[in-house]
């Protein structure tokens, strides 16, 4: 079974297209949950109205599928801003 650490390491390959830094290194990934047949990722964007949010969701899911880490994966966007208390 895949581990949270493995998923987080793979997410280092997903780059914010405007900053050129991984979403993990930017602190955009809040939580990774591993289920029987699904990986759920709770994340946010660098700004509340980020125009790249759909792109980042696609990249996260495509990266996990390409690495054959899971079947379906789901990215959940948090309503809080980066750095805000949850």
KEPADO-764913 format. One record per residue: residue number from 1; x, y, z of N, C-alpha, C in turn. Coordinates in pm, 1 decimal, always signed. Example, Ala and Ser with C-alpha at 12.3 -4.5 7.8 and 13.67 -1.06 7.14 Angstrom:
BEGIN
[fiba 1,[+1319.0,-569.0,+780.0],[+1230.0,-450.0,+780.0],[+1320.0,-330.0,+780.0]],
[fiba 2,[+1285.0,-225.0,+708.0],[+1367.0,-106.0,+714.0],[+1290.0,+3.0,+787.0]],
END
This chain:
BEGIN
[fiba 1,[+84.5,-119.2,+0.0],[+0.0,+0.0,+0.0],[+88.8,+125.2,+0.0]],
[fiba 2,[+44.0,+224.4,-68.6],[+116.7,+350.5,-77.5],[+110.5,+423.5,+56.8]],
[fiba 3,[+215.2,+498.2,+87.8],[+220.3,+572.8,+214.3],[+205.3,+722.9,+188.0]],
[fiba 4,[+172.2,+793.8,+292.8],[+161.5,+939.5,+283.3],[+295.2,+999.7,+241.4]],
[fiba 5,[+403.9,+947.5,+293.8],[+536.5,+999.6,+260.3],[+566.8,+982.5,+110.9]],
[fiba 6,[+528.2,+868.5,+53.8],[+548.8,+845.4,-89.4],[+469.0,+945.0,-172.3]],
[fiba 7,[+345.9,+969.1,-133.0],[+261.7,+1064.8,-206.2],[+321.5,+1205.0,-196.1]],
[fiba 8,[+362.1,+1244.8,-78.0],[+420.8,+1378.3,-61.4],[+547.4,+1394.1,-145.5]],
[fiba 9,[+628.3,+1290.5,-153.1],[+750.1,+1297.2,-234.2],[+715.1,+1315.6,-382.0]],
[fiba 10,[+613.0,+1246.2,-428.1],[+569.2,+1259.7,-567.4],[+514.6,+1399.8,-593.9]],
[fiba 11,[+447.3,+1458.2,-495.4],[+391.2,+1592.5,-513.3],[+500.1,+1698.8,-527.2]],
[fiba 12,[+622.4,+1666.0,-493.3],[+733.2,+1760.8,-516.3],[+752.8,+1787.6,-665.3]],
[fiba 13,[+702.9,+1696.9,-749.7],[+713.8,+1714.8,-894.6],[+608.1,+1808.1,-951.5]],
[fiba 14,[+506.5,+1841.9,-872.9],[+400.5,+1932.1,-919.8],[+442.7,+2074.1,-886.8]],
[fiba 15,[+468.7,+2149.9,-990.9],[+520.0,+2286.3,-973.6],[+410.6,+2391.0,-988.8]],
[fiba 16,[+419.3,+2494.9,-909.2],[+335.5,+2612.0,-930.6],[+388.3,+2675.8,-1058.3]],
[fiba 17,[+304.7,+2689.6,-1162.3],[+354.5,+2737.1,-1291.4],[+403.9,+2881.7,-1290.9]],
[fiba 18,[+355.7,+2961.6,-1197.9],[+398.2,+3101.2,-1193.7],[+527.2,+3119.7,-1113.5]],
[fiba 19,[+547.1,+3036.9,-1010.0],[+663.2,+3053.1,-922.7],[+775.0,+2953.9,-951.0]],
[fiba 20,[+742.4,+2842.5,-1016.7],[+843.4,+2742.0,-1046.8],[+892.6,+2666.2,-924.6]],
[fiba 21,[+810.1,+2659.3,-822.0],[+842.7,+2589.4,-697.5],[+733.8,+2485.0,-675.3]],
[fiba 22,[+770.6,+2371.4,-616.2],[+671.3,+2265.5,-596.7],[+562.3,+2309.7,-499.1]],
[fiba 23,[+442.5,+2253.8,-520.4],[+331.3,+2287.4,-431.4],[+358.1,+2238.9,-289.1]],
[fiba 24,[+436.6,+2135.0,-276.0],[+470.4,+2085.4,-142.8],[+565.8,+2182.5,-73.4]],
[fiba 25,[+668.6,+2227.3,-144.1],[+764.8,+2320.9,-85.9],[+701.8,+2456.5,-55.1]],
[fiba 26,[+597.6,+2492.4,-128.8],[+526.9,+2618.3,-102.2],[+433.0,+2607.0,+18.0]],
[fiba 27,[+411.1,+2486.1,+66.7],[+320.0,+2467.7,+179.8],[+173.9,+2467.2,+140.6]],
[fiba 28,[+144.7,+2438.6,+14.1],[+6.7,+2440.1,-33.0],[-68.8,+2311.5,-0.5]],
[fiba 29,[+3.6,+2205.9,+33.8],[-59.8,+2077.8,+66.0],[-77.3,+2070.2,+217.3]],
[fiba 30,[-203.9,+2066.5,+262.2],[-233.3,+2059.7,+404.7],[-238.6,+1917.0,+456.8]],
[fiba 31,[-297.2,+1826.1,+377.8],[-317.6,+1691.3,+428.2],[-320.8,+1591.7,+313.2]],
[fiba 32,[-270.0,+1472.0,+338.8],[-276.7,+1360.3,+244.6],[-338.0,+1244.0,+320.5]],
[fiba 33,[-449.6,+1191.7,+269.9],[-516.2,+1076.7,+331.6],[-516.1,+962.5,+232.0]],
[fiba 34,[-479.0,+844.8,+279.4],[-473.2,+727.0,+194.7],[-591.1,+637.3,+230.4]],
[fiba 35,[-675.5,+608.7,+131.4],[-786.2,+516.9,+151.4],[-758.6,+385.9,+80.5]],
[fiba 36,[-855.1,+297.8,+83.7],[-839.6,+167.5,+19.7],[-818.1,+182.5,-130.6]],
[fiba 37,[-895.1,+268.8,-193.4],[-885.9,+283.9,-339.0],[-874.3,+429.1,-383.0]],
[fiba 38,[-837.1,+517.4,-292.4],[-834.6,+659.8,-324.8],[-732.8,+733.3,-239.8]],
[fiba 39,[-675.7,+836.4,-297.7],[-589.2,+928.3,-223.6],[-660.5,+1062.4,-221.6]],
[fiba 40,[-675.1,+1121.8,-103.7],[-736.9,+1253.1,-93.2],[-631.9,+1352.8,-48.2]],
[fiba 41,[-624.5,+1463.9,-119.4],[-526.7,+1567.0,-89.3],[-601.9,+1696.8,-60.4]],
[fiba 42,[-576.5,+1753.5,+55.7],[-634.7,+1882.4,+91.7],[-526.6,+1985.9,+70.2]],
[fiba 43,[-558.5,+2082.4,-14.3],[-458.5,+2182.4,-51.2],[-523.7,+2317.8,-74.1]],
[fiba 44,[-442.1,+2416.6,-94.5],[-490.2,+2551.6,-121.5],[-404.5,+2611.7,-232.6]],
[fiba 45,[-424.8,+2735.9,-262.5],[-345.8,+2805.9,-363.7],[-271.4,+2921.9,-297.5]],
[fiba 46,[-184.2,+2983.9,-372.5],[-106.6,+3094.6,-316.5],[-191.7,+3218.0,-293.2]],
[fiba 47,[-300.0,+3233.2,-369.0],[-392.5,+3345.1,-350.9],[-535.8,+3292.2,-360.1]],
[fiba 48,[-631.4,+3357.9,-294.4],[-769.4,+3309.0,-295.2],[-831.1,+3296.0,-434.8]],
[fiba 49,[-799.5,+3384.1,-525.5],[-859.3,+3381.1,-659.5],[-759.5,+3332.3,-764.6]],
[fiba 50,[-674.6,+3240.0,-727.3],[-569.8,+3191.8,-816.6],[-628.6,+3135.6,-946.3]],
[fiba 51,[-587.0,+3187.9,-1060.0],[-639.9,+3139.1,-1187.6],[-585.6,+3001.2,-1226.3]],
[fiba 52,[-487.8,+2951.3,-1153.3],[-425.8,+2822.8,-1186.4],[-481.0,+2706.5,-1103.5]],
[fiba 53,[-585.4,+2727.3,-1026.1],[-632.8,+2621.7,-936.8],[-677.2,+2497.1,-1013.5]],
[fiba 54,[-750.2,+2511.4,-1121.4],[-793.1,+2394.4,-1199.5],[-672.2,+2323.4,-1259.8]],
[fiba 55,[-574.5,+2399.3,-1303.9],[-452.2,+2341.3,-1358.8],[-379.5,+2259.2,-1251.8]],
[fiba 56,[-368.0,+2313.3,-1130.8],[-298.0,+2242.4,-1024.3],[-370.0,+2114.1,-984.8]],
[fiba 57,[-503.2,+2117.6,-978.3],[-580.2,+1995.9,-949.6],[-550.1,+1890.4,-1055.5]],
[fiba 58,[-554.4,+1931.4,-1180.3],[-525.6,+1837.9,-1289.5],[-385.1,+1780.9,-1277.0]],
[fiba 59,[-287.7,+1864.6,-1250.0],[-149.0,+1819.2,-1240.2],[-127.9,+1722.2,-1124.2]],
[fiba 60,[-190.0,+1749.3,-1010.4],[-178.6,+1658.7,-896.0],[-235.5,+1522.2,-933.2]],
[fiba 61,[-355.9,+1521.6,-987.2],[-420.4,+1395.0,-1020.7],[-346.5,+1321.1,-1132.0]],
[fiba 62,[-302.1,+1392.3,-1233.6],[-229.3,+1328.8,-1344.1],[-95.3,+1273.3,-1296.6]],
[fiba 63,[-28.1,+1344.4,-1207.9],[+101.0,+1298.4,-1157.1],[+84.9,+1169.7,-1076.5]],
[fiba 64,[-16.8,+1163.7,-993.0],[-40.6,+1042.4,-914.3],[-79.1,+925.2,-1004.1]],
[fiba 65,[-163.2,+950.6,-1103.9],[-202.0,+842.8,-1196.0],[-82.1,+796.5,-1277.5]],
[fiba 66,[+0.6,+888.0,-1322.8],[+117.4,+852.1,-1404.5],[+214.6,+764.6,-1326.0]],
[fiba 67,[+223.5,+786.1,-1197.4],[+311.3,+705.3,-1112.6],[+242.4,+578.1,-1065.2]],
[fiba 68,[+119.9,+558.7,-1109.6],[+39.7,+440.3,-1073.0],[+28.9,+424.3,-921.4]],
[fiba 69,[+12.2,+537.8,-854.1],[-0.8,+535.4,-709.1],[-141.3,+495.1,-666.6]],
[fiba 70,[-237.3,+516.5,-753.7],[-373.9,+484.5,-716.6],[-459.5,+485.9,-841.5]],
[fiba 71,[-583.2,+444.9,-825.5],[-681.1,+460.4,-931.8],[-726.2,+605.2,-927.9]],
[fiba 72,[-848.4,+627.1,-885.5],[-894.7,+766.5,-876.5],[-827.2,+838.4,-760.1]],
[fiba 73,[-798.0,+963.3,-780.4],[-748.9,+1045.9,-670.9],[-835.7,+1169.7,-667.5]],
[fiba 74,[-834.8,+1238.0,-556.4],[-919.6,+1355.4,-544.4],[-842.5,+1464.9,-473.2]],
[fiba 75,[-843.4,+1581.2,-532.5],[-780.4,+1696.6,-470.4],[-890.9,+1784.9,-415.4]],
[fiba 76,[-880.6,+1823.5,-291.3],[-980.1,+1906.9,-226.2],[-916.1,+2041.6,-196.1]],
[fiba 77,[-977.9,+2147.2,-243.6],[-923.8,+2280.0,-215.0],[-979.5,+2329.0,-83.2]],
[fiba 78,[-891.5,+2370.0,+3.7],[-931.8,+2426.5,+131.2],[-982.5,+2568.2,+108.0]],
[fiba 79,[-1074.8,+2610.9,+189.9],[-1126.6,+2747.1,+178.0],[-1035.8,+2850.1,+241.2]],
[fiba 80,[-937.2,+2806.1,+317.7],[-851.1,+2902.3,+385.6],[-734.2,+2942.2,+296.1]],
[fiba 81,[-684.5,+3059.1,+321.7],[-569.8,+3108.3,+246.4],[-442.1,+3050.0,+301.7]],
[fiba 82,[-340.0,+3049.8,+220.9],[-209.1,+3001.6,+263.6],[-165.1,+3082.4,+385.4]],
[fiba 83,[-121.8,+3013.4,+486.0],[-72.3,+3079.3,+606.7],[-180.4,+3113.3,+707.2]],
[fiba 84,[-305.9,+3101.3,+667.7],[-415.5,+3131.4,+760.5],[-435.1,+3013.4,+855.5]],
[fiba 85,[-486.9,+3040.6,+972.4],[-514.7,+2931.6,+1066.6],[-630.5,+2849.1,+1013.7]],
[fiba 86,[-618.9,+2717.0,+1038.6],[-725.7,+2627.4,+995.2],[-812.7,+2592.3,+1112.3]],
END
